[in-house]
Amino acid sequence: MARKRPKGVVGVGLACLTSTVLGRTEHVPTSQDYPESVVRRTSFMAGGGLGWRISALETPRETPAPWKIVVVTGSPSWAEYWAPVLAALPQDREMIVVDRPGFGASEPADHVPDLEVQALALSPLLEAAPGQRILLVGQSYGAAIATLMARRGSRRLKSLVLLSGYYGEPGPTARWLLEAGAKAMALIPRDLRHAVLEVSGQPERLAPVHDALRRLNLPIHVVHGDKDDFAPLDAAERLVAETRSRRPMRLATVAGADHFINDGPAEALLATLEACMPRRRPLLPEGLRLPELALPDLGRMWASINPVRAAT
């Protein structure tokens, strides 16, 4: 039975502190909860020749699944908090959840404030097996980065989900966290310090994100809890109302959910993500079938045209 990860501001803060004291990159290593055949730690080299090794959790599959779900986490960025969702994923889906640059087990040791650089570093996540399609999920602070990743383009990318997206407008809890963190910058653990630094500097870096949302030509789904006190729902509603995207953005409100929707029932979140996967349109309307055709006997035809070579 997987143990519960700490929740909320105090819980995550204590998890960061405990990990720092123990020298861990995870509060509770997922290997203690799940076998590697279910959830395993992996890594890849950052895109753009940055030279960083990026850590992530993934669901191993013997053969590539039709859909690959890529999750770019928030701030602080710990893939560990998605472990129960990864474990609940059906076999015909696969998922990879990343520790963003500067967090968890990922390099570099310092924080990376530039959203464009983070998007470049995480671009290898959009590589896919032949025939595989990608659903890209940006959670909280990761929503802006996922948007820039989508703008970089990938023919395998079929849908973008902005889950509890944060775009420079803090709710009361986030505002308190930023103010308290700024006063105790020298005392708080690395991952919390990096979170405060990057979130505080985000507003001045959002122009390319809004431009990308207007230019993207793929389904964009905004999923937000109506009890979110980190990134208020009204900010998400304004984003959808004010963005003139090439395709209409879809807003889905999750009743009773706070900022950490991935801490809720895994099955409910997976059902929400499944609904964001566009289905291939059938070539023919339902109920209509092509008439059955008798194929010609190509061997007999060839013999009648050139009997000598056919006999040979």
Secondary structure, 3 states (H helix, E strand, C coil): CCCCCCCHHHHHHHHHHHHHHHCCCCCCCHHHCCCCCCCEEEEEECHHHCCCEEEEEECCCCCCCCEEEEEECCCCCCHHHHHHHHHHCCCCEEEEEECCCCCCCCCCCCCCCCHHHHHHHCHHHHCCCCCCEEEEEEECCHHHHHHHHHHHCCCCEEEEEEECCCCCCCCHHHHHHHHHHHHCCCCCCHHHHHHHHHHHCCHHHCHHHHHHHHHCCCCEEEEEECCCCCCCHHHHHHHHHHCCCCCCCEEEEECCCCCCHHHCCHHHHHHHHHHCCCCCCCCCCCCCCCCCCCCCCHHHHHHHHCHHHHHC
